[in-house]
Amino acid sequence: MYWVIALFDTETERLIKHIWKELREESISYYIDEVQDGRPHLTLASYKELDKKNYIRQMETFYDNKRGYDITFNHIGSFLNYNTLFLSPTVTEQLLDFHTEHHKHFGTYNTEANKLYEPRQWIPHVTLANNLEPDQLSKAFHYCVDRIGQTKGRIEEVGLIELVEQDGNTMEAPIIYSKKLK
């Protein structure tokens, strides 16, 4: 399994990791421990299988002249039936174009793509907590609403993650390639 992700500036990443840590300290969510060395991100695409060498070459070329851009987070939400709490950015034309251009360029891989991340179905989000019981979801929501205000950040990098190993409650999914945006 592979994920293409958009990564943030240092301060935005630090803020989200701090929320993950606080949720663990409050025994609300252990999301911070579920993915070894996990970094906050927006998932742009997800694939079951991938010719990763070819895909990385294409990413290198495609993202060579792409610019990073500012992003504003001002929504906290939950996916129904997934018991997941997330932080969501304002969906701008620039964000939608960035996402759509990725899918157009990498369209030959769409047979292996997860449909939830395709254009017109994508809900951009950063997971704050998941696998929550209903009472934990409520606690996590209220905790985050009290601590997170409108947050301005920047998308500065794209990466490719590969699921290497999944064991019980933890997952190893390292970034196997990343490209800084201009």
Protein Blocks (a to p, Z undefined) as FASTA:
>chain_A
ZZddddddfklmmmmmmmmmmmmmnomacklmmpghiacdddfbdcfbdcfklmmmmmmm
mmmmpccdddddfbdcddehklpacddddddfklmmmmmmmmmmmmmmmmmpcfklgghk
accdddfbghiafklmmmmmmmmmmmmccdddddfbdcddddfbdghjaccdddfbdcdd
ZZ
